[in-house]
Amino acid sequence: MPERRVTVQAEVGLHARPAATFVQRAAQAPIAVTVAKGGGEPVNAKSILSVLALDVRQGENVVISAEGEGAEELLDELAAIASAP
């Protein structure tokens, strides 16, 4: 399964607006997408509650995975959202 490892750069981490943007983009894709904090268990990247529950803070790493047609492009977009300052 393709994946991207990303360091979250936003001051608020992957919370509030960055999380909403991340989840909204993931939800637009007709493929399975997960995100995990560090080496933790992956959660559904299309669920705002699941993403917020990860409690990802600035400087922490996440692993974003997707499987299906268009996964590589989607992962590039999600990685850019997660790593934006």
PDB file as gemmi writes it, atoms N, CA and C in Angstrom:
CRYST1    1.000    1.000    1.000  90.00  90.00  90.00 P 1                      
ATOM      1  N   MET A   1       0.852  -1.172   0.000  1.00  0.00           N  
ATOM      2  CA  MET A   1       0.000   0.000   0.000  1.00  0.00           C  
ATOM      3  C   MET A   1       0.899   1.236   0.000  1.00  0.00           C  
ATOM      4  N   PRO A   2       0.702   2.140  -0.936  1.00  0.00           N  
ATOM      5  CA  PRO A   2       1.504   3.361  -0.984  1.00  0.00           C  
ATOM      6  C   PRO A   2       1.301   4.207   0.278  1.00  0.00           C  
ATOM      7  N   GLU A   3       2.359   4.884   0.692  1.00  0.00           N  
ATOM      8  CA  GLU A   3       2.249   5.743   1.875  1.00  0.00           C  
ATOM      9  C   GLU A   3       3.204   6.923   1.783  1.00  0.00           C  
ATOM     10  N   ARG A   4       2.922   7.910   2.619  1.00  0.00           N  
ATOM     11  CA  ARG A   4       3.794   9.072   2.744  1.00  0.00           C  
ATOM     12  C   ARG A   4       4.034   9.317   4.228  1.00  0.00           C  
ATOM     13  N   ARG A   5       5.286   9.565   4.589  1.00  0.00           N  
ATOM     14  CA  ARG A   5       5.639   9.950   5.963  1.00  0.00           C  
ATOM     15  C   ARG A   5       5.868  11.451   5.960  1.00  0.00           C  
ATOM     16  N   VAL A   6       5.174  12.134   6.858  1.00  0.00           N  
ATOM     17  CA  VAL A   6       5.166  13.598   6.835  1.00  0.00           C  
ATOM     18  C   VAL A   6       5.343  14.144   8.249  1.00  0.00           C  
ATOM     19  N   THR A   7       6.094  15.235   8.366  1.00  0.00           N  
ATOM     20  CA  THR A   7       6.179  15.965   9.630  1.00  0.00           C  
ATOM     21  C   THR A   7       5.175  17.096   9.570  1.00  0.00           C  
ATOM     22  N   VAL A   8       4.295  17.154  10.548  1.00  0.00           N  
ATOM     23  CA  VAL A   8       3.253  18.191  10.598  1.00  0.00           C  
ATOM     24  C   VAL A   8       3.903  19.510  11.007  1.00  0.00           C  
ATOM     25  N   GLN A   9       3.668  20.557  10.219  1.00  0.00           N  
ATOM     26  CA  GLN A   9       4.310  21.844  10.432  1.00  0.00           C  
ATOM     27  C   GLN A   9       3.416  22.921  11.029  1.00  0.00           C  
ATOM     28  N   ALA A  10       2.115  22.785  10.907  1.00  0.00           N  
ATOM     29  CA  ALA A  10       1.205  23.824  11.389  1.00  0.00           C  
ATOM     30  C   ALA A  10       1.341  23.998  12.899  1.00  0.00           C  
ATOM     31  N   GLU A  11       1.287  25.239  13.360  1.00  0.00           N  
ATOM     32  CA  GLU A  11       1.396  25.527  14.791  1.00  0.00           C  
ATOM     33  C   GLU A  11       0.357  24.782  15.607  1.00  0.00           C  
ATOM     34  N   VAL A  12      -0.826  24.599  15.045  1.00  0.00           N  
ATOM     35  CA  VAL A  12      -1.903  23.915  15.763  1.00  0.00           C  
ATOM     36  C   VAL A  12      -1.865  22.408  15.543  1.00  0.00           C  
ATOM     37  N   GLY A  13      -0.871  21.920  14.831  1.00  0.00           N  
ATOM     38  CA  GLY A  13      -0.787  20.499  14.526  1.00  0.00           C  
ATOM     39  C   GLY A  13      -1.844  20.112  13.500  1.00  0.00           C  
ATOM     40  N   LEU A  14      -2.278  18.872  13.554  1.00  0.00           N  
ATOM     41  CA  LEU A  14      -3.319  18.406  12.633  1.00  0.00           C  
ATOM     42  C   LEU A  14      -4.657  18.512  13.364  1.00  0.00           C  
ATOM     43  N   HIS A  15      -5.023  19.755  13.664  1.00  0.00           N  
ATOM     44  CA  HIS A  15      -6.247  20.074  14.391  1.00  0.00           C  
ATOM     45  C   HIS A  15      -6.955  21.200  13.660  1.00  0.00           C  
ATOM     46  N   ALA A  16      -8.171  21.456  14.052  1.00  0.00           N  
ATOM     47  CA  ALA A  16      -8.951  22.579  13.538  1.00  0.00           C  
ATOM     48  C   ALA A  16      -8.948  22.630  12.011  1.00  0.00           C  
ATOM     49  N   ARG A  17      -8.554  23.765  11.474  1.00  0.00           N  
ATOM     50  CA  ARG A  17      -8.620  23.961  10.025  1.00  0.00           C  
ATOM     51  C   ARG A  17      -7.756  22.983   9.232  1.00  0.00           C  
ATOM     52  N   PRO A  18      -6.488  22.742   9.620  1.00  0.00           N  
ATOM     53  CA  PRO A  18      -5.702  21.766   8.848  1.00  0.00           C  
ATOM     54  C   PRO A  18      -6.359  20.381   8.826  1.00  0.00           C  
ATOM     55  N   ALA A  19      -6.917  19.955   9.944  1.00  0.00           N  
ATOM     56  CA  ALA A  19      -7.573  18.641   9.993  1.00  0.00           C  
ATOM     57  C   ALA A  19      -8.814  18.631   9.114  1.00  0.00           C  
ATOM     58  N   ALA A  20      -9.588  19.697   9.144  1.00  0.00           N  
ATOM     59  CA  ALA A  20     -10.804  19.759   8.331  1.00  0.00           C  
ATOM     60  C   ALA A  20     -10.461  19.706   6.847  1.00  0.00           C  
ATOM     61  N   THR A  21      -9.439  20.437   6.437  1.00  0.00           N  
ATOM     62  CA  THR A  21      -9.020  20.438   5.041  1.00  0.00           C  
ATOM     63  C   THR A  21      -8.515  19.054   4.642  1.00  0.00           C  
ATOM     64  N   PHE A  22      -7.732  18.439   5.506  1.00  0.00           N  
ATOM     65  CA  PHE A  22      -7.189  17.103   5.265  1.00  0.00           C  
ATOM     66  C   PHE A  22      -8.318  16.084   5.093  1.00  0.00           C  
ATOM     67  N   VAL A  23      -9.253  16.075   6.017  1.00  0.00           N  
ATOM     68  CA  VAL A  23     -10.364  15.115   5.985  1.00  0.00           C  
ATOM     69  C   VAL A  23     -11.264  15.362   4.782  1.00  0.00           C  
ATOM     70  N   GLN A  24     -11.529  16.624   4.488  1.00  0.00           N  
ATOM     71  CA  GLN A  24     -12.389  16.950   3.347  1.00  0.00           C  
ATOM     72  C   GLN A  24     -11.784  16.409   2.056  1.00  0.00           C  
ATOM     73  N   ARG A  25     -10.488  16.591   1.868  1.00  0.00           N  
ATOM     74  CA  ARG A  25      -9.843  16.097   0.641  1.00  0.00           C  
ATOM     75  C   ARG A  25      -9.845  14.573   0.615  1.00  0.00           C  
ATOM     76  N   ALA A  26      -9.549  13.936   1.740  1.00  0.00           N  
ATOM     77  CA  ALA A  26      -9.562  12.477   1.795  1.00  0.00           C  
ATOM     78  C   ALA A  26     -10.948  11.935   1.476  1.00  0.00           C  
ATOM     79  N   ALA A  27     -11.980  12.591   1.985  1.00  0.00           N  
ATOM     80  CA  ALA A  27     -13.359  12.129   1.796  1.00  0.00           C  
ATOM     81  C   ALA A  27     -13.820  12.240   0.346  1.00  0.00           C  
ATOM     82  N   GLN A  28     -13.189  13.093  -0.432  1.00  0.00           N  
ATOM     83  CA  GLN A  28     -13.554  13.251  -1.839  1.00  0.00           C  
ATOM     84  C   GLN A  28     -13.078  12.077  -2.691  1.00  0.00           C  
ATOM     85  N   ALA A  29     -12.145  11.310  -2.165  1.00  0.00           N  
ATOM     86  CA  ALA A  29     -11.560  10.211  -2.934  1.00  0.00           C  
ATOM     87  C   ALA A  29     -12.373   8.933  -2.746  1.00  0.00           C  
ATOM     88  N   PRO A  30     -12.599   8.196  -3.837  1.00  0.00           N  
ATOM     89  CA  PRO A  30     -13.363   6.952  -3.744  1.00  0.00           C  
ATOM     90  C   PRO A  30     -12.485   5.749  -3.358  1.00  0.00           C  
ATOM     91  N   ILE A  31     -11.408   6.000  -2.600  1.00  0.00           N  
ATOM     92  CA  ILE A  31     -10.499   4.930  -2.201  1.00  0.00           C  
ATOM     93  C   ILE A  31     -10.274   4.979  -0.692  1.00  0.00           C  
ATOM     94  N   ALA A  32      -9.745   3.882  -0.136  1.00  0.00           N  
ATOM     95  CA  ALA A  32      -9.460   3.804   1.291  1.00  0.00           C  
ATOM     96  C   ALA A  32      -8.232   4.646   1.625  1.00  0.00           C  
ATOM     97  N   VAL A  33      -8.346   5.453   2.687  1.00  0.00           N  
ATOM     98  CA  VAL A  33      -7.250   6.323   3.111  1.00  0.00           C  
ATOM     99  C   VAL A  33      -7.148   6.247   4.632  1.00  0.00           C  
ATOM    100  N   THR A  34      -5.932   6.048   5.140  1.00  0.00           N  
ATOM    101  CA  THR A  34      -5.724   6.032   6.581  1.00  0.00           C  
ATOM    102  C   THR A  34      -4.584   6.974   6.952  1.00  0.00           C  
ATOM    103  N   VAL A  35      -4.556   7.347   8.229  1.00  0.00           N  
ATOM    104  CA  VAL A  35      -3.469   8.161   8.757  1.00  0.00           C  
ATOM    105  C   VAL A  35      -3.133   7.626  10.144  1.00  0.00           C  
ATOM    106  N   ALA A  36      -1.835   7.590  10.458  1.00  0.00           N  
ATOM    107  CA  ALA A  36      -1.382   7.119  11.758  1.00  0.00           C  
ATOM    108  C   ALA A  36      -0.367   8.103  12.312  1.00  0.00           C  
ATOM    109  N   LYS A  37      -0.374   8.261  13.602  1.00  0.00           N  
ATOM    110  CA  LYS A  37       0.604   9.115  14.281  1.00  0.00           C  
ATOM    111  C   LYS A  37       1.811   8.258  14.632  1.00  0.00           C  
ATOM    112  N   GLY A  38       2.989   8.674  14.167  1.00  0.00           N  
ATOM    113  CA  GLY A  38       4.201   7.917  14.458  1.00  0.00           C  
ATOM    114  C   GLY A  38       4.030   6.462  14.088  1.00  0.00           C  
ATOM    115  N   GLY A  39       4.261   5.574  15.026  1.00  0.00           N  
ATOM    116  CA  GLY A  39       4.114   4.147  14.774  1.00  0.00           C  
ATOM    117  C   GLY A  39       2.792   3.583  15.265  1.00  0.00           C  
ATOM    118  N   GLY A  40       1.822   4.465  15.507  1.00  0.00           N  
ATOM    119  CA  GLY A  40       0.541   4.038  16.051  1.00  0.00           C  
ATOM    120  C   GLY A  40      -0.372   3.372  15.044  1.00  0.00           C  
ATOM    121  N   GLU A  41      -1.527   3.000  15.529  1.00  0.00           N  
ATOM    122  CA  GLU A  41      -2.541   2.351  14.703  1.00  0.00           C  
ATOM    123  C   GLU A  41      -3.156   3.349  13.728  1.00  0.00           C  
ATOM    124  N   PRO A  42      -3.359   2.956  12.487  1.00  0.00           N  
ATOM    125  CA  PRO A  42      -3.977   3.856  11.511  1.00  0.00           C  
ATOM    126  C   PRO A  42      -5.473   4.021  11.781  1.00  0.00           C  
ATOM    127  N   VAL A  43      -5.958   5.229  11.455  1.00  0.00           N  
ATOM    128  CA  VAL A  43      -7.386   5.527  11.564  1.00  0.00           C  
ATOM    129  C   VAL A  43      -7.892   5.981  10.202  1.00  0.00           C  
ATOM    130  N   ASN A  44      -9.195   5.976  10.051  1.00  0.00           N  
ATOM    131  CA  ASN A  44      -9.836   6.415   8.816  1.00  0.00           C  
ATOM    132  C   ASN A  44      -9.572   7.906   8.612  1.00  0.00           C  
ATOM    133  N   ALA A  45      -8.887   8.252   7.533  1.00  0.00           N  
ATOM    134  CA  ALA A  45      -8.559   9.646   7.254  1.00  0.00           C  
ATOM    135  C   ALA A  45      -9.766  10.451   6.791  1.00  0.00           C  
ATOM    136  N   LYS A  46     -10.894   9.786   6.585  1.00  0.00           N  
ATOM    137  CA  LYS A  46     -12.110  10.469   6.149  1.00  0.00           C  
ATOM    138  C   LYS A  46     -13.005  10.832   7.330  1.00  0.00           C  
ATOM    139  N   SER A  47     -12.564  10.518   8.548  1.00  0.00           N  
ATOM    140  CA  SER A  47     -13.333  10.786   9.764  1.00  0.00           C  
ATOM    141  C   SER A  47     -12.666  11.881  10.575  1.00  0.00           C  
ATOM    142  N   ILE A  48     -13.315  13.029  10.683  1.00  0.00           N  
ATOM    143  CA  ILE A  48     -12.742  14.156  11.426  1.00  0.00           C  
ATOM    144  C   ILE A  48     -12.505  13.773  12.880  1.00  0.00           C  
ATOM    145  N   LEU A  49     -13.411  13.036  13.483  1.00  0.00           N  
ATOM    146  CA  LEU A  49     -13.237  12.648  14.886  1.00  0.00           C  
ATOM    147  C   LEU A  49     -12.028  11.735  15.061  1.00  0.00           C  
ATOM    148  N   SER A  50     -11.827  10.815  14.136  1.00  0.00           N  
ATOM    149  CA  SER A  50     -10.678   9.915  14.216  1.00  0.00           C  
ATOM    150  C   SER A  50      -9.366  10.670  14.047  1.00  0.00           C  
ATOM    151  N   VAL A  51      -9.329  11.592  13.101  1.00  0.00           N  
ATOM    152  CA  VAL A  51      -8.109  12.367  12.861  1.00  0.00           C  
ATOM    153  C   VAL A  51      -7.809  13.264  14.062  1.00  0.00           C  
ATOM    154  N   LEU A  52      -8.814  13.926  14.610  1.00  0.00           N  
ATOM    155  CA  LEU A  52      -8.602  14.778  15.779  1.00  0.00           C  
ATOM    156  C   LEU A  52      -8.157  13.967  16.991  1.00  0.00           C  
ATOM    157  N   ALA A  53      -8.685  12.745  17.125  1.00  0.00           N  
ATOM    158  CA  ALA A  53      -8.331  11.893  18.265  1.00  0.00           C  
ATOM    159  C   ALA A  53      -6.863  11.480  18.253  1.00  0.00           C  
ATOM    160  N   LEU A  54      -6.217  11.548  17.098  1.00  0.00           N  
ATOM    161  CA  LEU A  54      -4.787  11.245  17.034  1.00  0.00           C  
ATOM    162  C   LEU A  54      -3.962  12.261  17.826  1.00  0.00           C  
ATOM    163  N   ASP A  55      -4.494  13.461  17.992  1.00  0.00           N  
ATOM    164  CA  ASP A  55      -3.826  14.529  18.749  1.00  0.00           C  
ATOM    165  C   ASP A  55      -2.416  14.791  18.223  1.00  0.00           C  
ATOM    166  N   VAL A  56      -2.318  14.986  16.909  1.00  0.00           N  
ATOM    167  CA  VAL A  56      -1.030  15.235  16.267  1.00  0.00           C  
ATOM    168  C   VAL A  56      -0.645  16.697  16.456  1.00  0.00           C  
ATOM    169  N   ARG A  57       0.536  16.909  17.001  1.00  0.00           N  
ATOM    170  CA  ARG A  57       1.024  18.266  17.281  1.00  0.00           C  
ATOM    171  C   ARG A  57       2.146  18.657  16.311  1.00  0.00           C  
ATOM    172  N   GLN A  58       2.429  19.947  16.286  1.00  0.00           N  
ATOM    173  CA  GLN A  58       3.488  20.448  15.413  1.00  0.00           C  
ATOM    174  C   GLN A  58       4.787  19.694  15.688  1.00  0.00           C  
ATOM    175  N   GLY A  59       5.448  19.271  14.609  1.00  0.00           N  
ATOM    176  CA  GLY A  59       6.720  18.572  14.710  1.00  0.00           C  
ATOM    177  C   GLY A  59       6.605  17.064  14.802  1.00  0.00           C  
ATOM    178  N   GLU A  60       5.382  16.560  14.979  1.00  0.00           N  
ATOM    179  CA  GLU A  60       5.195  15.117  15.035  1.00  0.00           C  
ATOM    180  C   GLU A  60       5.016  14.547  13.627  1.00  0.00           C  
ATOM    181  N   ASN A  61       5.294  13.261  13.501  1.00  0.00           N  
ATOM    182  CA  ASN A  61       5.205  12.594  12.202  1.00  0.00           C  
ATOM    183  C   ASN A  61       3.910  11.811  12.071  1.00  0.00           C  
ATOM    184  N   VAL A  62       3.386  11.778  10.848  1.00  0.00           N  
ATOM    185  CA  VAL A  62       2.241  10.945  10.519  1.00  0.00           C  
ATOM    186  C   VAL A  62       2.585  10.115   9.297  1.00  0.00           C  
ATOM    187  N   VAL A  63       1.898   8.980   9.178  1.00  0.00           N  
ATOM    188  CA  VAL A  63       2.024   8.133   8.004  1.00  0.00           C  
ATOM    189  C   VAL A  63       0.644   8.078   7.362  1.00  0.00           C  
ATOM    190  N   ILE A  64       0.570   8.537   6.119  1.00  0.00           N  
ATOM    191  CA  ILE A  64      -0.682   8.551   5.367  1.00  0.00           C  
ATOM    192  C   ILE A  64      -0.607   7.439   4.335  1.00  0.00           C  
ATOM    193  N   SER A  65      -1.624   6.579   4.303  1.00  0.00           N  
ATOM    194  CA  SER A  65      -1.652   5.455   3.367  1.00  0.00           C  
ATOM    195  C   SER A  65      -2.942   5.481   2.570  1.00  0.00           C  
ATOM    196  N   ALA A  66      -2.863   5.031   1.334  1.00  0.00           N  
ATOM    197  CA  ALA A  66      -4.054   4.944   0.480  1.00  0.00           C  
ATOM    198  C   ALA A  66      -3.877   3.775  -0.474  1.00  0.00           C  
ATOM    199  N   GLU A  67      -5.012   3.205  -0.859  1.00  0.00           N  
ATOM    200  CA  GLU A  67      -4.958   2.079  -1.781  1.00  0.00           C  
ATOM    201  C   GLU A  67      -6.057   2.225  -2.808  1.00  0.00           C  
ATOM    202  N   GLY A  68      -5.680   2.124  -4.069  1.00  0.00           N  
ATOM    203  CA  GLY A  68      -6.643   2.218  -5.148  1.00  0.00           C  
ATOM    204  C   GLY A  68      -6.150   3.145  -6.233  1.00  0.00           C  
ATOM    205  N   GLU A  69      -6.965   3.277  -7.255  1.00  0.00           N  
ATOM    206  CA  GLU A  69      -6.611   4.122  -8.386  1.00  0.00           C  
ATOM    207  C   GLU A  69      -6.508   5.582  -7.944  1.00  0.00           C  
ATOM    208  N   GLY A  70      -5.398   6.206  -8.271  1.00  0.00           N  
ATOM    209  CA  GLY A  70      -5.172   7.600  -7.914  1.00  0.00           C  
ATOM    210  C   GLY A  70      -4.557   7.783  -6.539  1.00  0.00           C  
ATOM    211  N   ALA A  71      -4.128   6.690  -5.900  1.00  0.00           N  
ATOM    212  CA  ALA A  71      -3.586   6.766  -4.542  1.00  0.00           C  
ATOM    213  C   ALA A  71      -2.350   7.653  -4.462  1.00  0.00           C  
ATOM    214  N   GLU A  72      -1.440   7.521  -5.405  1.00  0.00           N  
ATOM    215  CA  GLU A  72      -0.190   8.302  -5.359  1.00  0.00           C  
ATOM    216  C   GLU A  72      -0.469   9.804  -5.401  1.00  0.00           C  
ATOM    217  N   GLU A  73      -1.359  10.215  -6.279  1.00  0.00           N  
ATOM    218  CA  GLU A  73      -1.686  11.639  -6.403  1.00  0.00           C  
ATOM    219  C   GLU A  73      -2.384  12.143  -5.149  1.00  0.00           C  
ATOM    220  N   LEU A  74      -3.308  11.344  -4.621  1.00  0.00           N  
ATOM    221  CA  LEU A  74      -4.008  11.726  -3.405  1.00  0.00           C  
ATOM    222  C   LEU A  74      -3.036  11.847  -2.238  1.00  0.00           C  
ATOM    223  N   LEU A  75      -2.122  10.906  -2.128  1.00  0.00           N  
ATOM    224  CA  LEU A  75      -1.141  10.963  -1.052  1.00  0.00           C  
ATOM    225  C   LEU A  75      -0.271  12.207  -1.147  1.00  0.00           C  
ATOM    226  N   ASP A  76       0.092  12.592  -2.357  1.00  0.00           N  
ATOM    227  CA  ASP A  76       0.874  13.821  -2.534  1.00  0.00           C  
ATOM    228  C   ASP A  76       0.086  15.037  -2.033  1.00  0.00           C  
ATOM    229  N   GLU A  77      -1.200  15.084  -2.353  1.00  0.00           N  
ATOM    230  CA  GLU A  77      -2.039  16.208  -1.912  1.00  0.00           C  
ATOM    231  C   GLU A  77      -2.199  16.216  -0.404  1.00  0.00           C  
ATOM    232  N   LEU A  78      -2.469  15.056   0.178  1.00  0.00           N  
ATOM    233  CA  LEU A  78      -2.656  14.982   1.625  1.00  0.00           C  
ATOM    234  C   LEU A  78      -1.366  15.289   2.375  1.00  0.00           C  
ATOM    235  N   ALA A  79      -0.243  14.846   1.836  1.00  0.00           N  
ATOM    236  CA  ALA A  79       1.054  15.145   2.456  1.00  0.00           C  
ATOM    237  C   ALA A  79       1.309  16.649   2.436  1.00  0.00           C  
ATOM    238  N   ALA A  80       0.952  17.308   1.354  1.00  0.00           N  
ATOM    239  CA  ALA A  80       1.138  18.759   1.262  1.00  0.00           C  
ATOM    240  C   ALA A  80       0.259  19.472   2.294  1.00  0.00           C  
ATOM    241  N   ILE A  81      -0.956  19.008   2.484  1.00  0.00           N  
ATOM    242  CA  ILE A  81      -1.846  19.614   3.477  1.00  0.00           C  
ATOM    243  C   ILE A  81      -1.266  19.407   4.884  1.00  0.00           C  
ATOM    244  N   ALA A  82      -0.860  18.184   5.186  1.00  0.00           N  
ATOM    245  CA  ALA A  82      -0.358  17.868   6.522  1.00  0.00           C  
ATOM    246  C   ALA A  82       0.952  18.587   6.844  1.00  0.00           C  
ATOM    247  N   SER A  83       1.761  18.858   5.842  1.00  0.00           N  
ATOM    248  CA  SER A  83       3.060  19.475   6.088  1.00  0.00           C  
ATOM    249  C   SER A  83       3.058  20.990   5.894  1.00  0.00           C  
ATOM    250  N   ALA A  84       1.925  21.568   5.567  1.00  0.00           N  
ATOM    251  CA  ALA A  84       1.863  23.026   5.368  1.00  0.00           C  
ATOM    252  C   ALA A  84       2.027  23.746   6.709  1.00  0.00           C  
ATOM    253  N   PRO A  85       2.778  24.819   6.709  1.00  0.00           N  
ATOM    254  CA  PRO A  85       2.959  25.586   7.974  1.00  0.00           C  
ATOM    255  C   PRO A  85       1.697  26.328   8.390  1.00  0.00           C  
TER     256      PRO A  85                                                      
END                                                                             
